[in-house]
Amino acid sequence: MTVLLIVSLAVMAWFLTALLRRYALARSLLDVPNARSSHSLPTPRGGGVAIVVAFLAGLCLAFFAGLGIAAELFYALLGAGLGIALLGFLDDHGHIAARWRLLGHFLAAAWALYWLGGLPPLAVFGGLLQLSWIGDVLAAFYLVWILNLYNFMDGIDGIASVEALCVCLGGALLYALVEAPAATDVPLLILAAAVLGFLIWNFPPARIFMGDAGSGFLGIVMGIFSLQAGWIEPVLFWAWLILLGVFIVDATLTLFRRLLRGELVYEAHRSHAYQYASRRMRSHLPVTVGVVIINLAWLLPLAVIVALGWLDGLVGVAVAYAPLLVLAWLLGAGTAEVTADA
């Protein structure tokens, strides 16, 4: 039944994306290129709604069919994911002030943390670190950051989709290696199927963009998955941070350098490392494929080593992030565009 469900959801997401593309073209819901864009042609937007609908439909079917999805994870994903998707959908069709979006993000994070039980114990050098309420506050900011960085990183064709696909499949592999309870990987496979159906339309050259509804949804869901993994096996939280390394490093370094220059971080820009790389290569495809290669050849093996206990989690994160930081720095992540392009 699980295999049939996964295949059906991929087809469903593909079909819904086609319908959304037709709808966007009919209503002129297009992302028109401007000075801050990384694309050159008007392109329909809002296709990420297909991911949301397919994932939540599959999640509900799996939960009520008794396929082993934990109730706390189900309610965390359903409430937070639906809320963020709705907020993103409204923002895609109009404009919501940054402060109200941020409030919505923290409310979604609080909902998820209520059901998950807060920040899981952290595996640190052979011991477990419990941070009590301080950990819950940190976890709220963590979820909001993962949510927003996913939005920031959804700037070229296919990049957010392939990242989600790699991380979900990598997370499922980690569960198998640590012999997690049966069906723990089902939500990850459901999301991977939903993303795959959309990716067929979003792979370079993209025929439709994800939009805030999709990118924000993926961000909050990824954050919830990473915290849930830590509750199942504490070391898996660090392994998930490794899997998410490409997005975390690029977005965090870019934000930090823009803050140092006094820029408004919520204003549109194109100074991420992946954006500089796509302009230098004059194509989105090699950058998107490069993200896949980094995930599979570098980050996934390190995540496996950490999950198996062969390397401390904190050390593993540092080792994984070091070359990514160097690469992002060399590409000019967070630098003013006129300086980097000169």
C-alpha positions in Angstrom: 0.0 0.0 0.0 2.9 2.4 0.8 4.4 2.0 -2.6 1.1 2.6 -4.4 0.5 5.7 -2.2 3.9 7.1 -3.0 3.5 6.6 -6.8 0.0 8.0 -6.7 1.1 11.1 -4.9 3.9 11.8 -7.4 1.4 11.6 -10.2 -1.1 13.7 -8.3 1.5 16.5 -7.7 2.5 16.4 -11.4 -1.1 16.7 -12.5 -1.9 19.5 -9.9 1.2 21.4 -11.0 -0.1 21.3 -14.6 -3.5 22.6 -13.5 -1.9 25.4 -11.5 0.3 26.4 -14.4 -2.7 26.7 -16.6 -4.5 28.7 -13.9 -1.6 31.0 -13.4 -1.3 31.7 -17.2 -5.0 32.4 -17.4 -4.9 34.8 -14.5 -1.6 36.4 -15.5 0.0 35.3 -12.2 3.5 35.6 -13.6 6.9 36.3 -12.0 8.1 39.1 -14.3 11.9 39.5 -14.3 13.4 42.6 -12.8 16.8 43.8 -11.6 16.6 41.5 -8.6 15.6 38.4 -10.6 17.7 35.4 -11.5 15.5 34.5 -14.5 14.9 36.2 -17.8 11.4 35.2 -18.9 8.0 35.8 -17.3 7.1 32.5 -15.6 3.9 31.3 -13.9 4.2 31.1 -10.1 2.4 29.3 -7.2 3.1 25.7 -8.3 4.2 24.8 -4.8 0.6 24.5 -3.8 0.7 21.2 -5.6 3.3 20.0 -3.2 1.3 21.2 -0.2 -2.0 19.5 -1.4 -0.3 16.2 -2.4 1.8 16.0 0.8 -1.1 16.8 3.2 -3.5 14.5 1.4 -0.9 11.7 1.5 -0.1 12.4 5.2 -3.8 12.2 6.1 -4.4 9.0 4.2 -1.3 7.4 5.7 -2.3 8.5 9.2 -5.9 7.4 9.1 -4.9 4.2 7.4 -2.7 3.3 10.3 0.6 3.3 8.5 2.5 4.1 11.6 2.7 7.9 11.6 3.0 9.2 15.1 0.1 11.4 16.2 2.3 14.2 17.5 4.2 14.4 14.2 0.9 14.3 12.2 -0.6 17.2 14.1 2.6 19.2 14.1 3.0 18.8 10.3 -0.7 19.4 9.5 -1.2 22.5 11.6 2.1 24.2 11.0 2.4 23.2 7.4 -1.2 24.3 6.5 -0.8 27.6 8.3 2.5 28.5 6.6 1.2 27.4 3.2 -1.9 29.6 3.6 0.2 32.5 4.7 2.5 32.0 1.7 -0.5 31.7 -0.7 -1.9 35.0 0.5 1.4 36.6 0.1 1.8 35.2 -3.4 -1.5 36.8 -4.4 -0.9 40.1 -2.7 1.4 41.4 -0.1 1.5 40.8 3.7 3.7 43.1 5.8 6.9 41.4 7.0 6.0 41.8 10.7 2.7 39.8 10.2 4.4 37.1 8.2 7.0 36.8 11.0 4.2 36.6 13.6 2.6 33.8 11.6 5.9 32.0 11.3 6.4 32.0 15.1 2.8 30.9 15.7 3.4 27.9 13.4 6.7 27.1 15.1 5.0 27.3 18.6 2.2 24.9 17.3 4.8 22.4 16.0 6.9 22.5 19.2 3.8 22.0 21.4 3.1 18.7 19.6 6.8 17.6 19.2 7.6 18.4 22.9 10.1 21.1 22.1 13.8 20.8 21.4 15.0 17.2 21.7 18.1 16.3 23.9 21.3 17.1 22.1 24.0 14.5 21.7 27.2 16.3 22.6 30.5 14.4 22.9 29.0 11.2 24.2 26.4 12.8 26.5 23.0 14.3 26.3 22.4 18.0 26.8 18.9 19.1 28.0 18.3 22.8 27.5 14.8 22.9 29.1 12.7 26.1 28.2 15.8 27.8 26.7 16.0 25.0 24.2 12.4 25.5 23.3 13.0 29.2 22.6 16.0 28.3 20.5 14.0 25.6 18.7 11.3 28.3 17.8 13.9 30.5 16.3 15.5 27.5 14.5 12.2 26.6 12.9 11.5 30.2 11.8 15.0 30.4 10.3 14.7 27.1 8.4 11.4 28.3 7.1 12.8 31.6 5.9 16.1 30.4 4.5 14.1 27.9 2.4 12.2 30.9 1.0 15.5 32.8 0.4 17.1 29.8 -1.3 14.2 29.3 -3.8 15.7 31.6 -6.3 16.7 29.5 -9.4 15.1 26.7 -11.3 14.8 23.4 -9.4 17.1 24.2 -6.5 14.5 24.1 -3.7 13.0 20.9 -5.1 16.2 18.9 -5.5 17.3 20.0 -2.0 14.1 18.7 -0.5 14.3 15.5 -2.5 17.9 14.8 -1.4 17.3 15.6 2.2 14.1 13.5 2.5 15.6 10.5 0.8 18.8 11.0 2.9 16.7 11.2 6.1 14.9 8.0 5.2 18.3 6.2 4.7 19.4 7.4 8.1 16.3 6.0 9.7 17.0 2.6 8.1 20.7 2.7 9.3 19.7 3.4 12.9 16.9 0.9 12.8 14.2 3.4 13.6 10.7 2.1 14.3 8.8 0.8 11.2 7.1 3.4 9.0 9.1 6.3 10.5 10.3 7.2 7.0 6.7 7.2 5.5 6.2 11.0 5.9 9.6 11.6 4.3 8.8 9.4 1.3 5.4 11.1 1.0 7.1 14.5 0.8 9.7 13.2 -1.7 6.9 11.9 -3.9 5.1 15.3 -3.8 8.2 17.2 -4.6 9.2 14.8 -7.4 5.9 15.4 -9.2 6.4 19.2 -9.0 10.1 19.0 -10.0 9.2 17.6 -13.4 7.7 21.1 -14.1 10.3 23.0 -12.1 13.5 21.5 -13.3 15.7 23.9 -15.4 14.4 25.5 -17.5 11.4 25.8 -15.1 7.9 26.1 -16.6 6.5 27.1 -13.2 7.9 28.5 -10.0 7.2 27.2 -6.5 6.2 30.5 -4.8 6.1 31.4 -1.1 3.4 28.9 -0.4 5.6 26.0 -1.5 9.0 27.2 -0.2 7.8 28.3 3.2 5.9 25.0 3.5 9.0 23.0 2.7 11.0 25.0 5.2 8.7 24.4 8.1 8.2 20.7 7.3 12.0 20.2 7.0 12.5 21.8 10.3 9.9 19.7 12.0 11.3 16.5 10.4 14.8 17.4 11.8 13.5 17.9 15.4 11.4 14.7 15.2 14.6 12.9 14.1 16.3 14.2 17.2 13.5 12.8 19.4 13.9 9.4 17.8 17.7 9.3 18.1 19.5 12.4 19.4 22.4 12.2 17.1 20.1 12.3 14.1 19.4 16.0 14.7 23.0 16.8 13.9 22.8 14.5 10.9 19.8 16.4 9.6 21.7 19.7 10.0 24.4 18.2 7.8 21.9 17.1 5.2 20.5 20.7 5.1 24.1 22.2 4.9 23.9 23.7 1.4 20.9 25.9 2.3 21.9 26.6 5.9 25.5 27.8 5.0 24.6 29.9 2.0 21.6 31.6 3.6 23.2 32.2 6.9 26.5 33.6 5.5 24.5 35.8 3.1 22.3 37.1 5.9 25.2 37.8 8.2 27.2 39.8 5.6 24.1 41.8 4.6 23.4 42.6 8.2 26.9 43.9 8.7 26.4 46.3 5.8 23.1 47.5 7.3 20.9 46.2 4.6 17.2 45.4 5.2 17.3 41.6 5.2 13.7 41.2 4.1 14.2 43.2 0.9 14.6 41.3 -2.4 18.2 40.7 -3.5 20.2 38.2 -5.5 23.5 38.0 -3.5 23.3 34.4 -2.4 26.2 32.2 -3.5 24.0 30.1 -5.7 22.7 33.2 -7.5 26.3 34.5 -8.1 27.2 31.0 -9.4 24.2 30.8 -11.8 25.1 34.2 -13.3 28.7 33.3 -13.7 27.7 30.1 -15.5 24.9 31.8 -17.4 22.6 28.9 -16.5 20.6 27.5 -13.6 21.1 23.9 -14.6 24.8 23.4 -13.5 24.2 25.0 -10.1 21.1 22.9 -9.4 22.9 19.8 -10.5 25.9 20.9 -8.4 23.7 21.0 -5.3 22.6 17.4 -5.9 26.3 16.4 -6.2 27.3 18.2 -3.0 24.4 16.5 -1.2 25.1 13.0 -2.4 28.9 13.0 -2.5 29.7 15.1 0.5 26.9 15.8 3.0 25.1 12.4 2.9 28.2 10.3 3.6 29.1 12.6 6.5 25.5 12.4 7.8 25.7 8.6 7.7 29.0 8.6 9.6 27.5 10.8 12.3 24.3 8.7 12.5 26.3 5.5 12.9 28.2 7.1 15.8 31.6 7.1 14.1 31.9 10.9 14.5 30.5 13.3 17.1 27.6 15.3 15.7 29.0 18.8 16.4 32.3 17.8 14.9 30.5 16.3 11.9 28.6 19.6 11.3 31.8 21.6 11.5 33.6 19.3 9.0 30.6 19.3 6.7 30.1 23.1 6.8 33.8 24.1 6.5 34.2 23.6 2.7 30.7 24.9 2.1 31.6 28.2 3.9 34.8 28.5 1.8 32.9 27.9 -1.4 30.1 30.4 -0.5 32.7 33.0 0.5 34.6 32.6 -2.8 31.4 32.9 -4.8 30.6 36.1 -2.9 27.7 35.2 -0.8 26.2 38.3 0.8 28.5 40.8 -1.0 27.1 43.8 -2.7 26.3 42.9 -6.3 28.1 45.8 -7.9 31.3 44.8 -6.0 31.0 41.1 -6.9 30.1 41.7 -10.5 32.8 44.4 -11.1 
